[in-house]
Amino acid sequence: MTRSHLIVKNLFRNRRRTILTTGSLAVSMFLFTVFIATYRYLSAPTETEATRRTLLVMPRASTSVPLPLSYRQRIARLKGVAMVSPFVTIDGMYGGTDEWLAGFATDPEVLLKLYSGLWRIPPDQRQAFIAEKTGLIVGRKLAEKHGWKLGDHIPLRNEGWHVTLDLVLRAIYTGEVDETFIGVHWQYLSEVWHQSDVAGAYLVIAESDQAAAALGKTIDDTFHNEPMETRTMTMLQFALDFLGRLGNVKRILLMISGAVLFAILLVLANTMAMSIRERTSEFAILRVLGFRTGQIQGILAAESLTIALVGTALACAVAFGLFRLISGYRVGGWMPIDIHLDLPGLGLVLAVALATSFFSTFVPAYRVSRVKIADAVRFVG
């Protein structure tokens, strides 16, 4: 019998224990893999052309104080600006229900430009949405959920605004993105608010990546020492700034990852310790037959490593499936959720699997290899 046959035979000596241990390890490694991938995503979200070229101009002092509408023309005249529009995030309850809908209110041309690579819209619906001030564009999933059809009137109310928008569905978009997003004309919203001379913020689309890099400072310098100074950043910078405020979340992820690592080590160490203890007399016989201490320890390490690698492979396979399932969604309709296990992350997961395998086996294997053969042969558990 070769050493590999001996390892396989020992692994299937107690099938239930091996299966349960591998399953427990797979669950723990799956959680660890998800936490690591999520932490890396929060540290550096995916960058796209839209996140690089689109800038958000906000009041520097407080987001609750709107910017003058006259800023729009001054921004539009700056070099490198392709499009500019007032911008506000909207949320409200649909009709008499408590379902919360979220989206943007801006100029329709700017909105469609922002999502030009993400939304698929029939040309006639695109033109209908642009042409009608009360026009509404929604995602396919949202429309199917409520049974909405083109031309339907969609009431959207908000207790904070104390208004109800009477919107007309003119376009339904599809795409490999979040299909529950809505888009509204800023002009209609400002009229309902009776605030047609101010804007909460401005959405600026730059002509190129290079222009976007310089525009932020140019815009802020333009309005420096004005009654309302501005703070400009790309959408990617805005996302990073937002994620930076989630420091506690990332810290919690690290703490949970540490707890999961401890659980992995505990599960595998307990299993290997029980298995090694039960086979103490067998190891004594192997030593009598000429097996060296290092060879016995190698057999035990190989058993532990097999369980660890099989469990890790199952965990990574399920994690890859989960990441693929959510990869089409976007935060706020534009920020891609691109959580994936890259090479550094995969390397860390494999390193944890190897380290867990080693440390869970080393101590019990060392102890059993040091027991005197006469004592080990008489050992009955």
Summary of the structure (lengths in Angstrom):
residues: 381
radius of gyration: 30.3
end to end distance: 25.7
largest distance: 94.4
contacts: 1201
relative contact order: 0.18
helix: 56%
strand: 19%
